[in-house]
Amino acid sequence: MRVLAIDTALDACSAAVLDSDRQAIMASETLTMQRGHAEALMPLIARVMDGAAVEFKELDRIAVTTGPGSFTGLRVGISAARGLALAADKPIIGLTTLAAFAAPHIAEDDTMPVVAAIDARHDHVYLQIFGARGRTLVAPRVASLREAVRAALLNPSRIVGSAANLIASAWPKTEPPPTAVDQRGAPDISWIARLAAAADEGHGSPKPLYLRAPDAQPQDAARLPRR
């Protein structure tokens, strides 16, 4: 199976082509960025497809991260994946950033819990906790930093994601420290491709997993009256 994976949800613009039959990443590129995903993504995908020497018609599926993450970044990646899937007539798979963060740790040792956490700002995180064999112990949610630490303490674990250091820094001195802390601004695109190859085919187009409303809200005073 050949999979094109796309990620623009957080602090990177990434794409990769996986050949799961050969268990090999044929081409991959990641640009670290907080803004500018819309301008960078399509040229990046073109370079990756050229590097893999694969035509879109030769793909078996297209995968994209659905969040949580940047509201703008999510729309960029999902819109691009939908358009490419429609044009190439290929199935599309949506994967969460939290699952993508946790995947390499679960693959390394699926007996220990993994806390996947993304910085949601204002002392809050997007959180999911995985138990043995990748089973979800705490479903994706927004939590205060204090709540996230409390949940992680109940599952002595490895912590991964853009909020890993935040949680580790708030860890009580009286408690044994986490087994590992893996601070990352974005998930590894190769693991997004591997998860997509193993996933059941999706039903319909992926939708953004926002988990909360955007910080920016229109101001009522600035709205023009309707006529």
C-alpha positions as YAML, in Angstrom:
chain: A
units: angstrom
residues:
- id: 1
  name: MET
  ca: [0.00, 0.00, 0.00]
- id: 2
  name: ARG
  ca: [1.21, 3.49, -0.89]
- id: 3
  name: VAL
  ca: [0.13, 6.32, 1.41]
- id: 4
  name: LEU
  ca: [0.59, 10.07, 1.10]
- id: 5
  name: ALA
  ca: [0.53, 11.58, 4.60]
- id: 6
  name: ILE
  ca: [0.05, 15.32, 5.25]
- id: 7
  name: ASP
  ca: [0.42, 17.29, 8.48]
- id: 8
  name: THR
  ca: [-0.06, 21.03, 9.01]
- id: 9
  name: ALA
  ca: [-1.79, 20.89, 12.40]
- id: 10
  name: LEU
  ca: [0.97, 22.29, 14.61]
- id: 11
  name: ASP
  ca: [4.48, 23.72, 14.24]
- id: 12
  name: ALA
  ca: [5.43, 21.94, 11.02]
- id: 13
  name: CYS
  ca: [4.41, 21.52, 7.41]
- id: 14
  name: SER
  ca: [5.08, 17.89, 6.49]
- id: 15
  name: ALA
  ca: [4.40, 15.26, 3.88]
- id: 16
  name: ALA
  ca: [5.62, 11.72, 3.30]
- id: 17
  name: VAL
  ca: [4.97, 8.81, 0.98]
- id: 18
  name: LEU
  ca: [5.02, 5.35, 2.57]
- id: 19
  name: ASP
  ca: [5.21, 2.00, 0.78]
- id: 20
  name: SER
  ca: [3.86, -0.30, 3.50]
- id: 21
  name: ASP
  ca: [4.60, -3.45, 1.50]
- id: 22
  name: ARG
  ca: [8.29, -2.57, 1.58]
- id: 23
  name: GLN
  ca: [7.96, -1.00, 5.05]
- id: 24
  name: ALA
  ca: [9.80, 2.02, 3.72]
- id: 25
  name: ILE
  ca: [9.29, 5.77, 3.56]
- id: 26
  name: MET
  ca: [9.88, 6.55, -0.11]
- id: 27
  name: ALA
  ca: [10.21, 10.31, 0.42]
- id: 28
  name: SER
  ca: [9.57, 12.75, 3.24]
- id: 29
  name: GLU
  ca: [10.01, 16.44, 4.02]
- id: 30
  name: THR
  ca: [9.27, 18.54, 7.11]
- id: 31
  name: LEU
  ca: [9.50, 22.31, 7.41]
- id: 32
  name: THR
  ca: [9.35, 23.72, 10.93]
- id: 33
  name: MET
  ca: [6.95, 26.67, 10.97]
- id: 34
  name: GLN
  ca: [4.18, 28.25, 12.99]
- id: 35
  name: ARG
  ca: [2.70, 30.24, 10.09]
- id: 36
  name: GLY
  ca: [2.75, 30.02, 6.31]
- id: 37
  name: HIS
  ca: [1.47, 26.46, 5.93]
- id: 38
  name: ALA
  ca: [-0.93, 27.45, 3.14]
- id: 39
  name: GLU
  ca: [1.87, 28.78, 0.94]
- id: 40
  name: ALA
  ca: [4.33, 25.98, 1.74]
- id: 41
  name: LEU
  ca: [2.15, 22.87, 1.58]
- id: 42
  name: MET
  ca: [1.43, 22.25, -2.12]
- id: 43
  name: PRO
  ca: [5.04, 22.84, -3.31]
- id: 44
  name: LEU
  ca: [6.21, 20.57, -0.49]
- id: 45
  name: ILE
  ca: [3.79, 17.81, -1.54]
- id: 46
  name: ALA
  ca: [4.99, 18.15, -5.13]
- id: 47
  name: ARG
  ca: [8.61, 17.73, -4.04]
- id: 48
  name: VAL
  ca: [7.78, 14.68, -1.94]
- id: 49
  name: MET
  ca: [5.80, 13.03, -4.74]
- id: 50
  name: ASP
  ca: [8.67, 13.71, -7.16]
- id: 51
  name: GLY
  ca: [11.14, 12.30, -4.65]
- id: 52
  name: ALA
  ca: [9.08, 9.15, -4.28]
- id: 53
  name: ALA
  ca: [8.65, 8.90, -8.08]
- id: 54
  name: VAL
  ca: [4.96, 8.19, -7.53]
- id: 55
  name: GLU
  ca: [1.95, 9.56, -9.40]
- id: 56
  name: PHE
  ca: [-1.19, 10.46, -7.48]
- id: 57
  name: LYS
  ca: [-3.08, 7.72, -9.33]
- id: 58
  name: GLU
  ca: [-0.60, 5.18, -7.90]
- id: 59
  name: LEU
  ca: [-1.48, 6.06, -4.30]
- id: 60
  name: ASP
  ca: [-3.81, 3.79, -2.33]
- id: 61
  name: ARG
  ca: [-4.90, 6.39, 0.21]
- id: 62
  name: ILE
  ca: [-4.23, 9.90, 1.48]
- id: 63
  name: ALA
  ca: [-3.91, 10.68, 5.19]
- id: 64
  name: VAL
  ca: [-4.12, 13.97, 7.07]
- id: 65
  name: THR
  ca: [-3.97, 15.06, 10.70]
- id: 66
  name: THR
  ca: [-7.30, 16.36, 11.99]
- id: 67
  name: GLY
  ca: [-6.19, 17.98, 15.24]
- id: 68
  name: PRO
  ca: [-6.24, 19.19, 17.83]
- id: 69
  name: GLY
  ca: [-3.96, 21.95, 16.68]
- id: 70
  name: SER
  ca: [-3.92, 25.34, 14.98]
- id: 71
  name: PHE
  ca: [-7.32, 26.30, 13.60]
- id: 72
  name: THR
  ca: [-5.76, 27.71, 10.43]
- id: 73
  name: GLY
  ca: [-3.26, 24.88, 10.04]
- id: 74
  name: LEU
  ca: [-5.95, 22.22, 10.33]
- id: 75
  name: ARG
  ca: [-8.06, 23.83, 7.63]
- id: 76
  name: VAL
  ca: [-5.06, 24.07, 5.30]
- id: 77
  name: GLY
  ca: [-4.10, 20.40, 5.62]
- id: 78
  name: ILE
  ca: [-7.62, 18.97, 5.53]
- id: 79
  name: SER
  ca: [-8.64, 21.11, 2.55]
- id: 80
  name: ALA
  ca: [-5.56, 20.03, 0.61]
- id: 81
  name: ALA
  ca: [-6.07, 16.36, 1.44]
- id: 82
  name: ARG
  ca: [-9.74, 16.50, 0.47]
- id: 83
  name: GLY
  ca: [-8.92, 18.16, -2.84]
- id: 84
  name: LEU
  ca: [-6.17, 15.68, -3.71]
- id: 85
  name: ALA
  ca: [-8.31, 12.70, -2.71]
- id: 86
  name: LEU
  ca: [-11.19, 13.96, -4.82]
- id: 87
  name: ALA
  ca: [-9.01, 14.66, -7.86]
- id: 88
  name: ALA
  ca: [-7.19, 11.31, -7.62]
- id: 89
  name: ASP
  ca: [-10.32, 9.39, -6.58]
- id: 90
  name: LYS
  ca: [-8.57, 7.94, -3.53]
- id: 91
  name: PRO
  ca: [-9.86, 7.24, -0.01]
- id: 92
  name: ILE
  ca: [-8.87, 9.71, 2.69]
- id: 93
  name: ILE
  ca: [-7.96, 8.89, 6.29]
- id: 94
  name: GLY
  ca: [-8.09, 11.35, 9.19]
- id: 95
  name: LEU
  ca: [-5.77, 10.85, 12.18]
- id: 96
  name: THR
  ca: [-5.48, 12.85, 15.38]
- id: 97
  name: THR
  ca: [-2.26, 14.59, 16.33]
- id: 98
  name: LEU
  ca: [-2.49, 13.05, 19.80]
- id: 99
  name: ALA
  ca: [-2.48, 9.51, 18.38]
- id: 100
  name: ALA
  ca: [0.39, 10.42, 16.07]
- id: 101
  name: PHE
  ca: [2.46, 11.72, 19.00]
- id: 102
  name: ALA
  ca: [1.83, 8.55, 20.99]
- id: 103
  name: ALA
  ca: [2.34, 6.02, 18.18]
- id: 104
  name: PRO
  ca: [6.15, 5.58, 18.27]
- id: 105
  name: HIS
  ca: [6.11, 5.18, 22.06]
- id: 106
  name: ILE
  ca: [3.33, 2.59, 21.92]
- id: 107
  name: ALA
  ca: [5.21, 0.75, 19.18]
- id: 108
  name: GLU
  ca: [8.36, 0.75, 21.32]
- id: 109
  name: ASP
  ca: [6.59, -0.59, 24.44]
- id: 110
  name: ASP
  ca: [2.82, -1.10, 24.50]
- id: 111
  name: THR
  ca: [2.73, -2.15, 28.16]
- id: 112
  name: MET
  ca: [3.31, 1.34, 29.61]
- id: 113
  name: PRO
  ca: [0.90, 4.30, 29.48]
- id: 114
  name: VAL
  ca: [1.60, 7.27, 27.21]
- id: 115
  name: VAL
  ca: [0.37, 10.79, 27.89]
- id: 116
  name: ALA
  ca: [0.03, 12.80, 24.67]
- id: 117
  name: ALA
  ca: [-0.31, 16.53, 25.37]
- id: 118
  name: ILE
  ca: [-0.45, 19.60, 23.13]
- id: 119
  name: ASP
  ca: [-0.06, 23.15, 24.40]
- id: 120
  name: ALA
  ca: [-3.50, 24.82, 24.19]
- id: 121
  name: ARG
  ca: [-2.16, 28.02, 25.83]
- id: 122
  name: HIS
  ca: [-3.47, 29.88, 28.85]
- id: 123
  name: ASP
  ca: [-2.31, 27.03, 31.17]
- id: 124
  name: HIS
  ca: [-4.41, 24.45, 29.31]
- id: 125
  name: VAL
  ca: [-3.48, 21.44, 27.20]
- id: 126
  name: TYR
  ca: [-5.13, 19.10, 24.74]
- id: 127
  name: LEU
  ca: [-4.76, 15.72, 26.38]
- id: 128
  name: GLN
  ca: [-5.17, 12.01, 25.67]
- id: 129
  name: ILE
  ca: [-3.82, 9.12, 27.74]
- id: 130
  name: PHE
  ca: [-3.16, 5.71, 26.21]
- id: 131
  name: GLY
  ca: [-2.84, 2.52, 28.24]
- id: 132
  name: ALA
  ca: [-1.66, -1.00, 27.46]
- id: 133
  name: ARG
  ca: [-1.84, -1.95, 23.78]
- id: 134
  name: GLY
  ca: [-2.73, 1.63, 22.92]
- id: 135
  name: ARG
  ca: [-6.14, 1.50, 24.59]
- id: 136
  name: THR
  ca: [-7.54, 4.94, 25.41]
- id: 137
  name: LEU
  ca: [-7.67, 5.61, 29.15]
- id: 138
  name: VAL
  ca: [-8.52, 9.32, 28.92]
- id: 139
  name: ALA
  ca: [-10.29, 10.44, 25.74]
- id: 140
  name: PRO
  ca: [-9.14, 13.58, 23.88]
- id: 141
  name: ARG
  ca: [-10.10, 16.68, 25.82]
- id: 142
  name: VAL
  ca: [-9.07, 20.15, 26.91]
- id: 143
  name: ALA
  ca: [-7.71, 20.18, 30.45]
- id: 144
  name: SER
  ca: [-6.07, 22.68, 32.74]
- id: 145
  name: LEU
  ca: [-2.40, 22.04, 33.39]
- id: 146
  name: ARG
  ca: [-3.25, 21.01, 36.96]
- id: 147
  name: GLU
  ca: [-5.88, 18.54, 35.73]
- id: 148
  name: ALA
  ca: [-3.46, 17.13, 33.17]
- id: 149
  name: VAL
  ca: [-0.79, 16.54, 35.81]
- id: 150
  name: ARG
  ca: [-3.33, 14.90, 38.09]
- id: 151
  name: ALA
  ca: [-4.47, 12.56, 35.30]
- id: 152
  name: ALA
  ca: [-0.89, 11.70, 34.39]
- id: 153
  name: LEU
  ca: [-0.07, 10.91, 38.03]
- id: 154
  name: LEU
  ca: [-2.75, 8.23, 38.01]
- id: 155
  name: ASN
  ca: [-0.98, 6.55, 35.09]
- id: 156
  name: PRO
  ca: [2.80, 6.67, 35.71]
- id: 157
  name: SER
  ca: [3.89, 7.17, 32.18]
- id: 158
  name: ARG
  ca: [5.81, 8.62, 29.31]
- id: 159
  name: ILE
  ca: [4.82, 12.14, 28.24]
- id: 160
  name: VAL
  ca: [5.05, 13.30, 24.62]
- id: 161
  name: GLY
  ca: [3.95, 16.34, 22.64]
- id: 162
  name: SER
  ca: [4.30, 20.10, 22.55]
- id: 163
  name: ALA
  ca: [3.14, 20.34, 26.19]
- id: 164
  name: ALA
  ca: [5.39, 17.56, 27.51]
- id: 165
  name: ASN
  ca: [7.78, 19.99, 29.22]
- id: 166
  name: LEU
  ca: [4.86, 21.99, 30.64]
- id: 167
  name: ILE
  ca: [3.49, 18.91, 32.39]
- id: 168
  name: ALA
  ca: [6.93, 17.78, 33.51]
- id: 169
  name: SER
  ca: [7.71, 21.21, 34.98]
- id: 170
  name: ALA
  ca: [4.47, 21.13, 37.00]
- id: 171
  name: TRP
  ca: [5.14, 17.59, 38.28]
- id: 172
  name: PRO
  ca: [5.00, 17.38, 42.10]
- id: 173
  name: LYS
  ca: [8.44, 17.06, 43.66]
- id: 174
  name: THR
  ca: [7.05, 14.45, 46.05]
- id: 175
  name: GLU
  ca: [6.08, 12.07, 43.22]
- id: 176
  name: PRO
  ca: [8.33, 9.80, 41.15]
- id: 177
  name: PRO
  ca: [9.13, 11.59, 37.86]
- id: 178
  name: PRO
  ca: [7.71, 10.48, 34.49]
- id: 179
  name: THR
  ca: [9.54, 7.60, 32.84]
- id: 180
  name: ALA
  ca: [10.30, 9.78, 29.80]
- id: 181
  name: VAL
  ca: [9.55, 13.29, 28.57]
- id: 182
  name: ASP
  ca: [9.59, 13.75, 24.79]
- id: 183
  name: GLN
  ca: [9.02, 17.42, 23.88]
- id: 184
  name: ARG
  ca: [8.02, 17.79, 20.21]
- id: 185
  name: GLY
  ca: [6.48, 20.65, 18.25]
- id: 186
  name: ALA
  ca: [4.78, 18.30, 15.79]
- id: 187
  name: PRO
  ca: [4.37, 14.54, 15.34]
- id: 188
  name: ASP
  ca: [6.71, 12.51, 13.14]
- id: 189
  name: ILE
  ca: [5.17, 12.44, 9.64]
- id: 190
  name: SER
  ca: [6.44, 8.89, 9.05]
- id: 191
  name: TRP
  ca: [4.29, 7.66, 11.94]
- id: 192
  name: ILE
  ca: [1.25, 9.44, 10.54]
- id: 193
  name: ALA
  ca: [1.79, 7.50, 7.31]
- id: 194
  name: ARG
  ca: [2.21, 4.21, 9.19]
- id: 195
  name: LEU
  ca: [-0.95, 4.78, 11.23]
- id: 196
  name: ALA
  ca: [-2.85, 5.55, 8.04]
- id: 197
  name: ALA
  ca: [-1.68, 2.35, 6.38]
- id: 198
  name: ALA
  ca: [-2.90, 0.32, 9.36]
- id: 199
  name: ALA
  ca: [-6.20, 2.18, 9.81]
- id: 200
  name: ASP
  ca: [-9.59, 1.04, 8.65]
- id: 201
  name: GLU
  ca: [-10.79, 3.02, 5.67]
- id: 202
  name: GLY
  ca: [-12.58, 6.16, 6.82]
- id: 203
  name: HIS
  ca: [-16.21, 7.01, 6.33]
- id: 204
  name: GLY
  ca: [-16.59, 10.35, 4.58]
- id: 205
  name: SER
  ca: [-14.23, 13.32, 4.64]
- id: 206
  name: PRO
  ca: [-12.19, 13.95, 7.80]
- id: 207
  name: LYS
  ca: [-13.34, 16.84, 9.97]
- id: 208
  name: PRO
  ca: [-11.21, 19.05, 12.22]
- id: 209
  name: LEU
  ca: [-10.98, 18.00, 15.87]
- id: 210
  name: TYR
  ca: [-10.93, 21.41, 17.52]
- id: 211
  name: LEU
  ca: [-11.96, 20.43, 21.10]
- id: 212
  name: ARG
  ca: [-12.65, 24.09, 21.92]
- id: 213
  name: ALA
  ca: [-13.76, 27.33, 20.31]
- id: 214
  name: PRO
  ca: [-11.15, 29.67, 18.79]
- id: 215
  name: ASP
  ca: [-9.60, 32.39, 20.95]
- id: 216
  name: ALA
  ca: [-10.37, 35.05, 18.35]
- id: 217
  name: GLN
  ca: [-14.04, 35.98, 18.32]
- id: 218
  name: PRO
  ca: [-15.81, 38.63, 16.23]
- id: 219
  name: GLN
  ca: [-16.65, 41.77, 18.19]
- id: 220
  name: ASP
  ca: [-20.34, 42.59, 18.24]
- id: 221
  name: ALA
  ca: [-19.57, 46.31, 18.20]
- id: 222
  name: ALA
  ca: [-17.73, 45.95, 14.91]
- id: 223
  name: ARG
  ca: [-20.54, 44.16, 13.10]
- id: 224
  name: LEU
  ca: [-22.50, 46.07, 10.49]
- id: 225
  name: PRO
  ca: [-26.28, 46.06, 10.94]
- id: 226
  name: ARG
  ca: [-28.20, 43.84, 8.56]
- id: 227
  name: ARG
  ca: [-30.67, 45.44, 6.20]
...
